Amino acid sequence: MPPAKKRARTYDPARIRTAVLAQFGHVREAVRTLTPEQSALPTRLGDWTVRELVAHIGMALGAVDRLLDEPEPARQDGVLLGWPAAIGADSAAIAGHARGLAEQNPDLDAHLADVEQRFTARLAAHPDGGRLLATSAGALSLADYLVTRTVELVVHTDDLNAAVPGLDIPHDRQALAAATRLLADTLAAKAPGGSTEVRIPPYAVVQCVEGLRHTRGTPPNVVETDPLTWIRLATGRVSWTDAVEEAKVSASGERADLGALLPLLA
C-alpha cells in the first residue's frame, strides 16, 4: 500500500496578517533612521541600492493592492508551494519597478506609510481571505498569498541588515516561522521522499529525498540549521558549501547533501 499523502500545511490567516504588518512595521522604523549615505549603499542584490531595496519592500504589500484591483479568477488553479519557483520569471520587471518607485518617492517613509495604509484598508474589505488573486503561481487565495508576503519581508529585512552596518532590524517571530515553514515545505515538495530529515528548530521539520524511509529512532540522514541560515540557503544568499564549512549547517549521512536542490527561490 502506498504511503498516505501528506496534508498541506495550513496557516492561521489572522496571525499571518498580524505578522506581515509587524514585520513591515519593523522595516518602517528602521527606514526612518537611514541617512542619505546609507540609502545609497549597495546591497547583495546585484546593483540594487538600499533605497531601491526599500522601495521593493514596499512592493511586498503593494502587490496585494494591485492584485485586488484585477478581476477575480473564476477558480483556484495555483498552489502555495508553487509560488517560490514561479517568481523568478518576474525578476526583471520587479527590478525595474523598484527602481522607478525609488525615483518617484524621495521620502521613503511617506511612501511606506501610504502603502501600509492602503494595504490595511484592502484587507479590511476581505476579512476571510477567500478572495482569489491572479498571481504568478496561478490563482491563489488572498490568505495564501499573504503567507508569501512573510517570505518577501523576512528575506529583504535580512538583506537590509546585511547592507547597512549596524542596522539590526528584528524579525517578527510569526513572520519568520511562516517563511521558514513555507520554504521547508517547498523543499519537501521539490524532492519528495523520506530518507532525509531537515530540522529547522524551533519552526519546522520535514522529510525529503528519495530513499529508505525513516520510521523510528535517529534518521540516517539529518540536516539541521537555524531559521535565518535556512532562509539564506533557500533564497541563494549563501551557498550550501559555505554554510557547511562555516558550521552554520550540520549534515550527516550520505543523502544529507542538499546543495543540488538549493536555492528554492532566487
Buried (B, 14 or more C-beta within 10 A) or exposed (E): EEEEEEEEBEBEBEEBBBBBBBBBEBBBEBBEEBEEEBBEBEBEBEEBBBBBBBBBBBBBBBBBBEBBEEEEBEEBEBEBBBBBBBBEEEEEEBBEBBBEBBEEBEEBBEBBBBBBEBBEEBBEEBEEBEBBBBBBBBBBBBBBBBBBBBBBBBBBBBBBBBBBEEBEBEBBBBBBBBBBBBBBBBBBBBBEBBBBBBBBEEBBEBBBBEBEEBEEEEBBBBBBBBBBBBBBBBBEBBBBEEBBEEEBBEBEBEBBBBEEBBBBBE
